[in-house]
Amino acid sequence: DGARGWSRNKVLVSFHVEDIHAETARLEAAGYPCLTGIKPTVSSIPGAPPRGFIAQLMDPEGNIIEFGQMPLEFD
């Protein structure tokens, strides 16, 4: 129907990446526009610095893909 992004669906596919700048550039070059730019994450602890970065891109069909580069924590 031509809908794209959040108007298309409410599904977000997220991937953990080691180098968000390189992966975002690679996908942008392949035709996946970055919707948000690369942004620092928000900490759940007030005043704490960001621990990583996120970026949201759109695939050619209008689906949103998110990359996250942050430390993985295992309890």
C-alpha positions, -999 to +999 in steps of 0.1 A: +000+000+000+030+023-001+033+028+037+068+030+050+086+031+084+063+032+115+033+037+092+040+003+076+043-018+108+053-016+144+081-041+141+117-031+148+145-056+141+176-049+162+212-061+157+242-058+180+272-047+159+309-042+168+314-011+147+282+009+143+299+036+121+312+011+096+280-010+095+258+021+091+280+034+063+280+000+046+242-002+046+237+035+036+260+028+006+237-002-003+206+020-003+194+018+033+190+054+045+198+061+081+167+077+097+182+088+130+219+093+126+241+075+151+229+086+185+243+079+220+223+055+242+204+068+272+214+054+306+187+042+331+209+058+358+203+096+360+235+115+351+254+084+339+272+088+306+260+068+275+274+033+272+269+029+235+252+040+203+222+032+182+211+040+147+179+032+128+179+025+090+151+017+065+154-012+042+142-009+005+107-023+015+102+003+042+110-018+073+130-002+101+163-019+112+182-008+143+219-013+150+232-011+186+268-009+196+271-013+234+287-036+259+268-069+263+260-077+299+254-112+312+241-118+347 
